[in-house]
Amino acid sequence: MGKLVEDMTRLVGEIEALHGSRLAFVENLKQTVGEQRRENRDENAARHRACAEQQREMRAEMAAAGRAWAGHGQQPQRRAEFAPARAPARRARAGRGA
């Protein structure tokens, strides 16, 4: 029976050691994933700010171009409006209908 008790004691020790290393692994994993999420959030925010700044610049350029256009007293030419030609009325065929 002594050998069985020694083996069981050794196995219990190994199991406890593995549990400890597993908890350490999980904590390290949580920290690593948390850091990656923060980096992604910061990168996305930086991209968003850059895109918003680019849009503001484009709007300012368009507004300046509009003011420059209006400053010359010119108006954009209007397209000539026309109605589409009507299709000729269909003639009633002889022998059909009233």
Secondary structure, DSSP 8 states (H G I E B T S, - for coil): -HHHHHHHHHHHHHHHHHHHHHHHHHHHHHHHHHHHHHHHHHHHHHHHHHHHHHHHHHHHHHHHHHHHHHHTT--------------------TTS--
